[in-house]
Amino acid sequence: MEASNVEKVVSKLIKAGMKPDQIGIITPYEGQRAHIIQHMSFSGSISQKLYGVSQYFRKGEGQEGGGEGGVGGG
């Protein structure tokens, strides 16, 4: 359900003209990230190439995997 909702929102943003590098998804869990990527890759309503799926994700600081590469981080 969550993965489907994420895909719908991202698809609407892209269809509205946003570029993939302007969209960010924050999830605290690696398993959740992997599930959303899989869902968007195989069930997305637009071309898989437009999603550029893995670039959307950032880890929340203090969550599983730490804050490396987090929002505003490098």
C-alpha positions in Angstrom: 0.0 0.0 0.0 2.7 2.5 1.0 4.8 1.7 -2.1 1.8 2.2 -4.3 1.1 5.6 -2.8 4.7 6.6 -3.2 4.7 5.6 -6.9 1.4 7.5 -7.5 2.8 10.7 -6.0 6.1 10.5 -7.8 4.4 9.7 -11.1 2.1 12.7 -10.7 5.0 15.0 -9.9 7.0 13.8 -13.0 3.9 14.1 -15.2 3.4 17.7 -13.9 6.9 18.5 -15.1 9.2 18.0 -12.2 12.6 16.4 -12.9 13.6 13.3 -11.0 16.5 15.1 -9.3 14.0 17.5 -7.8 12.2 14.7 -5.9 13.3 13.0 -2.7 11.9 10.1 -0.7 13.0 9.6 2.9 12.7 6.2 4.5 14.3 5.0 7.7 14.5 1.3 6.6 16.5 -0.3 3.9 13.9 -3.0 3.4 11.2 -0.4 2.8 13.5 1.4 0.4 14.1 -1.8 -1.5 10.4 -2.6 -1.7 9.5 0.8 -3.0 12.2 0.6 -5.7 11.0 -2.8 -6.8 7.4 -1.6 -6.9 8.2 1.5 -8.9 10.4 -0.5 -11.3 7.9 -3.1 -12.1 4.5 -1.5 -11.5 5.0 2.2 -12.1 2.6 4.0 -14.4 5.3 5.7 -16.4 8.5 4.6 -18.1 11.0 3.1 -15.7 13.7 5.3 -17.2 11.8 8.4 -16.1 11.8 7.3 -12.5 15.5 7.0 -12.1 14.4 5.2 -9.0 17.4 4.9 -6.7 18.2 8.6 -6.9 15.1 9.5 -4.9 16.1 7.9 -1.7 17.8 9.3 1.3 18.3 7.8 4.7 16.9 9.6 7.7 19.5 10.5 10.3 19.6 8.3 13.3 17.7 5.6 11.5 18.8 2.2 10.1 22.0 2.7 8.2 22.8 6.1 9.8 22.8 9.5 8.3 25.4 9.0 5.6 24.2 10.6 2.4 21.2 12.0 4.1 19.3 15.0 3.1 21.7 17.9 3.0 24.5 15.4 3.5 27.2 14.2 1.2 
